[in-house]
Amino acid sequence: MAFSEEIKKEFIEEIPHKNCCRRALAYGLLFDAYVDGDRVYIDTSNEEHADFYKRIFERQFSKTVTVSLVKKAGRDYFRVEFTFSSMAKKVASLDKGGAGIKDYMEFKCNLCRMNFVRGIFLARATITFAKRSDHLEFRIQHTERARILEEFLSACKILPKTVERRNATGIYYKKADRIEEILNLMQANDAFFKVMNLRIERDIIVHEKRAVNCESVNIARSVATAQKQLRAIEIIEKAGMLEKIGRELTESAKLRLEHHSASLSELASMHEPPITKSTLNNRFAKIIKMAENIGNKK
């Protein structure tokens, strides 16, 4: 299964319970939809996704939603459509010059933004994470909506790049750390940690290939380990829990934040009083586990 499909499968396993979050998801799915009079429709090549869209729209809008098979450019697609004049006008308003996300929808709770981006990702995004090439792209067919999405993601402090494709605008990221930020925004927890681990493994391989002796290999592994510790600490810090994980763990975490490149032995000696390398290693194992648990609870 392609990495994109793994993430999308994670997203369609559960329909949001809160009405505002379900609305945000529906609006995300329809962000790049087509409008024909009072009719709104989107196309997908995946039948399972089409069924998910249908359930979301029927539950959120209380409208009859149909799924039909259509052929475009020699390929079969499932067209999900319904008639709803209010929603048709809302989607069409995105194509007016100067429109923005605030003209389209309002985020009512702290999970609405996550569900909105998930909806756009489900309908219009792909991601690849390979040995030498990382790429996440939202391919938006409507020009004004591409501009709106670019502005929205920039406002989220995850600045994308853009490229004109055939019949679409690509809004994309090629750096793994930026892709991780998008996955974190969508709370794609399994994918986030998978990408993080793949990136660490790749960093180790790159360093090992360049190594000329055992010492340089150990340095590469030490750097990769420090990176994993730093990312875990950042997750805990963003959750506002850095001061709540216990004095000893907080002390070790803050020292790592202050000394990115220090080895475990060096970092252990900086504690007051100094601790052993083994003790510090156990502390970081707990910190990484806490970060994973925070991701699983979102």
Secondary structure, DSSP 8 states (H G I E B T S, - for coil): --HHHHHHHHHHT---SSHHHHHHHHHHHTTT-EEETTEEEEEES-HHHHHHHHHHHHHHH----EEEEEEETTEEEEEEEEE-HHHHHHHHGGGSTT--HHHH----STTHHHHHHHHHHHHHEEEEE-SS-EEEEEEESSHHHHHHHHHHHHHTT---EEEEETTEEEEEE-SHHHHHHHHHHTT-HHHHHHHHHHHHHHHHHHHHHH-SSHHHHHHHHHHHHHHHHHHHHHHHHHTT-GGGS-HHHHHHHHHHHH-TT--HHHHHHTSSS---HHHHHHHHHHHHHHHHHHHHH-
